[in-house]
Amino acid sequence: MSDTPVVVGILYPSEWYGDADGFAREVAAIEALDARVRVIAQGYVEPHELRSARGTPGAEDLRDRAPALTDAQRAAFAEITVAVAIDLPFDVVTHAPNLAWVQSVGAGTGQLQSAGLASAGIRLTSAAGVNAVGIAEFVLARVLQHWKRLSTLDAARDRHEWTPVYGRQLAGTTLGLIGLGAINSAVASRAKAFGMRVLATRRSATPGATAPDIDEVFPPDGLHTMLGRCDVVVAAVPETPETTGMMDAGAFAAMQQGAFFCNVGRGSFVDEPALIEALERDHLGAAALDVASVEPLPGDHPLWNAPNLYLSPHGASVPSTLFVNLHELFRNNLARYLAGEPLRNEVDLTRGY
C-alpha cells in the first residue's frame, strides 16, 4: 500500500465493549500498528428487527425504516477507509466514498451485504469464530439441561418434593452437526470430551472426507441420512438462499423419535411451523433456538407456546470475550490489509458467505 492514511471507523457503540479503559487500549493498539492508521469511534446502529430483516431477501423494501444519519455519523463515513461494523446504511458508498473494507462484528454478514458492498467493490470479512467457544458451551448446556432433566429437578425443588428424577447419559450417543464452521467445530471437540460420536454435514464434503473430532462427514445431499442417525442435531450455518428453510418438515421427519434439535446459526434456516408441529406430535423430544426468523420475537408468535422448546433471545454469545477476540482478529487482518496480504474470514460476495 502507499503512504495514504488509513482511517478506521469503529462503528459499533463503544459501550458495547463493556470496559471503557479496555476499549481505549484497543483503539491505541490499532493506531500503533502503523503510522498511517487513525481511528474514529462513531457508532452507527440500526434497530435489531431491521438488522434481522436486512439479512433476508427483500431488504431493498426496508429503506424507509433505516435511521437518518447524524452530522457526526456523516462526517465519520466521509473519512473512513476501513470499518468495524455491525450495521451500515443502505448505499453505503454514497456516504463513505473511500470505504474499501468492512470487518463485521458478527459471524453473520447479510445485513452488511445489503448495504451494496458487492456492487461497490468493497471487501468484507466476517467475525466467524470469535465467540465459537462461548456458543459451543451454550449448546452443550442446553443438551445437558434437557437430558439431565434440570428443569424438572428445579420444579420439584420449588414444590419441596423429594422424588428421584433420572436423566440420560451423553457418552455413547450420536451428535449431528449441520455445518462445520468455527462454532460447530468447537461443539464437536466438546462433544468428544463427553464421549459422543460426532457426525457432520459440510458443503465441500467428498466421499471419504474427514475433519478433526468428526467421525463421519456427509455432503449436503446426505443431510437426511445423517439426521436419522443422531440423538442430537445442532445447526450453525450461514444465511444464504440455499440454507433458507432447509430444516423443513421433511428434515424433522428424518430425525429420530425423541431427538433433540438446536439452532444457533440463523433463524431463516428453520421452517418454524414444521418445528412446532414436530414438537406438538412428540416426534422431537425437545428443541432449543437461540435465533428466530423474526427478531425480536413478537409476543404473539407461536414459538412462545411450543411444547418442550427452549428459547433464548440471540444470547448464546459471550460479549466479554467476543469484543476482545474481535479486535484481535481485526488487528491481524488490518496488518494483512496494510501489507497487501490475504484477509482472514473474507466473504465471497458472489456467494454470500
N, C-alpha and C positions, 0 to 999 in steps of 0.2 A: 504493500500500500504506500501511497505518497505521504507527505507531511500534513495532509489535510486534517483538521481537527475531527475527532470522532465524538459526537455529543450523544451520550447515553441518557435516555429518558426512562427513569423508573416510574412506571405509570400505575402501579398498584399503590394504594394508600400506605404510607409509611407505618401507620399504627398497626397494620396487619402483621408486621414483623414481630410485634409483641414486646419489643425491647428497644427503646429509643437510642440508647448507647450502642447496642448491637447493630442497629440499622446504620448509625453514623460510621461505625467501623467498617461495615460493608461498603458504604459509599467511598470511604477513604481507600479501601483495598482495591476497588475498581479503578479509581483515579491513579493509584500507584502503579498500575500495570504498565502504563505508557504515558509519556508526556503529552501525547496528542489527545488523551481522553479527558473529557469533562462530563460531570453528571448533573442532570436536572431531575429533581424529585418532584413530580407533579402528578397527583392521582387523576385517573380517569376510570370511572366505574359505572357500569350500567346495572339496572335492576336485575336481580337473579333470574326472574322469569323471562326477561328479554334475552339474557345471555343464553339460557337454555334453549329458547326458541330459535336463536340465530344459528345454532348448530344443526338445525334440521332444514329440509327443503322448504322453499318458500320464504327465505329470510328477506328477500327484496321487499316483501309486503309489509315489513316491520319498521321501515324507515321513520315513520311518523312517531314511533314510540321511543326513539333514541333521544337522550338528553341533549340539549343545546350546549355547545362548548362555552366555557367561561373565557374571559380575556386571558387569564393566566394559562389556561389549557391551550388556547390558540397560539400563544407566544411560545409555549414549550414545543408543540407539534411543529411549528415553523422551523425550529432549530434542530430537532433530533435526527440522528442518522441511524441509531440503534435504539430499540425499545425493549424493556422488560414489562410485559403487559398481560393482563387478564382480559381486557376489552380494548377495542379500537373503534372509532367512529366509522360509519359507512364511508366508502370512497376516501379512505384514509390518505391516499396520495395527494388529494386536493388540499388537505390540511398539513400534511408532512411531506413536502416535495422531495426532501433529501433522505427519506427513510429507505434503508437498504436491507435491514434485517430485524426480525422480531423474535425475541425469546419469550415463549409462552410461560406463564406462571404455572399452568397445569399441564397434565398429560393430554387433555382434550384441547383441540385447536379449532373446532368447527366454527365457533363464534368469531375467531380471529380471521379465518379464511374468508368469511362473508364480508370482510372489510375491503375486498378487492385486491388482495396481495398478489395472486397469480397474474392477473392482467397487468399489474404494475411492475412485475418482476422483482417483488420484494421477497426475500428469503424468510423462511420460518423454521424455527426449531422448537420442539416440544420439551416439556419437563418430565417426560416419561422416566420413571424410576426414582425420582427424588423423594417420594414418600411410599415406595413399594413395601418397605418393611412394616411401617405402621398399618397399612391397609391389609397386608397379609396377616398380621396379628389379629386384626379385626375379624377377618374371615374365619380364622380358626376359633376365635372367641364365640362367634355365632354358632359354629358347628358344635362346640363344646356346650354352649348354653342349651341347645336343643337336645343333643344326645345324652347329656348328663342330667337333663330334666331340672335345670337350676330354677326355672320359673316356678315349676311345681313345688320344689322344695321351699322356695321363698314364700309361696302362698300358704303352704302348710304351717310354716313358722308363724305367719301372721294370724293363723287360726289357732295357734298354740296346740297344734295337732302333731303328736309323735307317732307317725306311721312311716315305716321304711318305704322309700321310693328308689328304684334302681334304674340306672342309666345303661348306656351302651358303650362298648369299648371301641376306640378308633383303630387300634392295631389290628391288622388283618383285613380291614375294609378297603374299598377302592374309591379313589378320588379322581374325578374327571375335570380337566381344565379346558375351557373354551377360550382359545387364545393363549399364547405363550410369550407375552412380553415381560416387562420387569415385574409387574405385580404378580402374575401367576407363576413366574419363576420363583419368586420369594415364597409364595404359597406352597409350591412344590417342595422346596427344601425343608420347610417347617412340617409339612405333612409326612415327609420321610422320617423326620425325627420321632413322629408318633407311630411309626411302623406301618403307615398306609402304603398301598400300591397306588401309583400315580400314572394316569393316562392323560393325554393331551391332544387337542387338535391344533394344527398350525397351517396357515395359508401356504407356506412353502414346503410342506412335508412331502417327501417322496418315499417310495417303498424302502423299508429298512432304515428310515431316518431315526436318529437318536437325539437326545438332549440331556443335559445334566439333571439328575434327580427324577427323570421321567422313564418309566418302564416301557411305554409304547407310545408312539406318535402317529396320529391319524391325519390324513388330508381333510380338507373341508367337507368333501362328499362322504366321509366316513363318520360324520357327526352323530347320526342316529345310532350307528353301530356302537360307538363309544358310550353314548348315553345309556344304552341298555345294559352296560356292564358296571355302572357306577352306583355307589351308595350316596355319594355327594358329588354335586356338579357346581363348579364355580366359573362364572363368566366375567372376563375382563378384556373386552375387545374395543377397538376404536369405532367411532361413529362414521359409517360410510353407507352409501346406498345399498351395498351388498349385505351389510350386517343389520340393517333396519328390519325389525320384525322377524329376525332369524329364529329366535326362540318362540315358535308358534305352537299351535295345538298339536301338530304332528310331532314336534320335538319333545313336548311334555309327555305325550303318549308313549314315546320311545323310552322314557325313563322308567326305571324300576318302580314297582309299587312301594310306596313309603320312603322314597329317596328324598334327599334334601337339596334344594337349589338355592344358590346365592349369586346375586349380580352386583358387582362393584365397578362395572365399566360405564356403560351409557344406558340411560333409560329406554332409548329407542330400540335397543336390542330385543326387548321383551314384548311380546304380544300380551298386554296386561289382562284383557278379558280371558284369554286362554289360560293364563297362570291362575287367575281366580277360580276358573272352572275346575282346573286340576286339583286345587286345594279343597274346593267345596265337595267334590266327589271322593275325597280322601285318596286320590291317586298319588299325590305327593304327601310325604309326612309333614313337611313344613318348607318354608322358603324365607329368605332374607333379602331385602332390597335396600341398598343404600342410595339408589338412584331411581328416578321415575321419569315417565315420558313428559310430564309437566312438572316443573319445579318453580316455586314451592307447590306442593301437592294441595289442591283445593280441599277445603273441609268436607265437601260432599262427595269426594272421589270414592269409588267402590273399593279401592285398595285398603282404605282405613278399616273396613269391616270384613275383610277377607279372613277366613279362619287360618290359624297357625301361620300367620305371616308376621315376621319381624321387620319393622320399618324403621329406617333412620334417615334423617334429612341431609344426605350427602355429607356425612360427617365421619367417614371411616379414616380420613387422613389425620395427620398429627401436625398442626401448624408450627409448633415449636421446632420441629425438625425439618418441616417442608421448606421453610424460607432459608434456613442455613444451607441445606443441600441444594436448593435452587441457585443460590448465589455462588456456591462452589462450582456448580455446572456452568453458570453464566460466565464466571471469570475464566474458566478453562476455555469456553467457547470464544470469549472475546479475545483471548490471546491467540487462538487459532485464526480468528477473523482478521486480526491485525497482521498476522503472518501469512495470510492467504492460504491457509490450510483448510482441509475439510472440517465441517462442523459436526459435533455430536448431536444425534437426535434430529437431523434435518428432515423435515416433512416434504414428501414428494407431492407438490400441489396439484399435479395432474391426477393423482390417485386419491388425495385427501388424507393420507397418513404417512 
